Amino acid sequence: MEKKIALIRGDGIGPEIIVQAVKVLDQVARVYGHSFSYTDVDMGGNAIDKWGDPLPQAELEKCLASDSVLLGAVGGPKWNDVPGPMRPEKGLLRLRAAMEVYSNNRPAKIWPQLASASPLKPELVEKGIDFIIVRELTGGIYFGSHSTRQEGGQAVAEDILTYSAEEIRRIGRIGFETARKRKGRLCSVEKSNVLDSSRLWKKVMHELAGEYPDVVLSDMLVDNCAMQIVRDPSQFDVIVTENMFGDILSDEASMITGSIGTIPSSSLGATTRGLYEPIHGSAPDIAGQDAANPIGTILAAGMMLRFSFDMEREADAIEQAVSDTLDAGFRTADILSSTDCVKVGCTRMGEEIANRIQ
Ligand code: NAD
């Protein structure tokens, strides 16, 4: 199979981790007889420096012309003070909107080899952590209007949160479909005791429930959910929630699995072209030190093969190679918890995983 992949290396550790994912993809191509071609796309702080724009239209077009997009991470302190519309993250929001990827899926699953890296008590980890957060990605407060004005002699800031029933329905369906393929339990997370948008969210979810009698729907307020994720994560199968709540809860969920560096995510819409990335940011504190964990990005490449290219065996091979590499004792600094393990850098971790692709 021939596939065109747009690569957004981005800022900070982004370029380092993308190189490792490409190494693994190239090995998959060799072993399974595929041809992957790559097109580099400038986005984020580096694009601001080069083009004066976090995602110039010509760079965006390269993504839209590809079969899928693999992203490292964007942003960093260098661009903290640039004005709102020019911030690196704006490039990412523009990309998600243009690709119409409204569904972000983030697995929170603990690798048995990394159980000791979880900050939760062993008895909680032993009950199992294996759930998915389905997060709405192109609506809500991040996409509403933002303004700051002077009122009564002081600054007043406003961010607007809007959701239509249709926006909720289409992400709700992804939640139900995902639960149907798993253990059949869907938890809808909102703040319906305060927000109108959440009351509409809850109403639409319950309307949809009639179409999915095989899925058990439950409701949870977002503040309670944040607590339950650390109190007993084994209770969750699939969580479906709006953009900002999903952003926050998925970072929390990643932490209980050991390291933010190991978690991939996929963003999909109505077509098979997806946006795949690790869930972490550009980690400026460790950039350029060969210290980043590339596993999240490598697993994101695996998700791309599974969900966009229909390459199940190849995706399984990547997950198995990661597992075998962890079994062999290789650890980057962020997941190193035992002296029996071999501490490696980003490059070596990528090589060890690529060499185990079968
Ligand atoms: P971050 O995820 O970059 O880093 C948080 C902590 O986790 C840091 O200590 C970092 O060293 C560590 N970490 C992250 N990824 C790691 C990896 N692969 N291996 C080892 N350790 C890792 O979050 P932050 O510090 O809040 O943000 C830094 C920058 O990234 C900011 O400019 C932010 O806006 C941006 N950001 C970008 C994205 C994205 O591109 N999708 C997402 C989140 C944050």
Residues whose N, C-alpha, C, O or C-beta is under 5 A from the ligand:
A	BS01	NAD	G72 A73 V74 G75 G76 G261 I279 H280 G281 S282 A283 P284 D285 I286 A291 A292 N293 D334
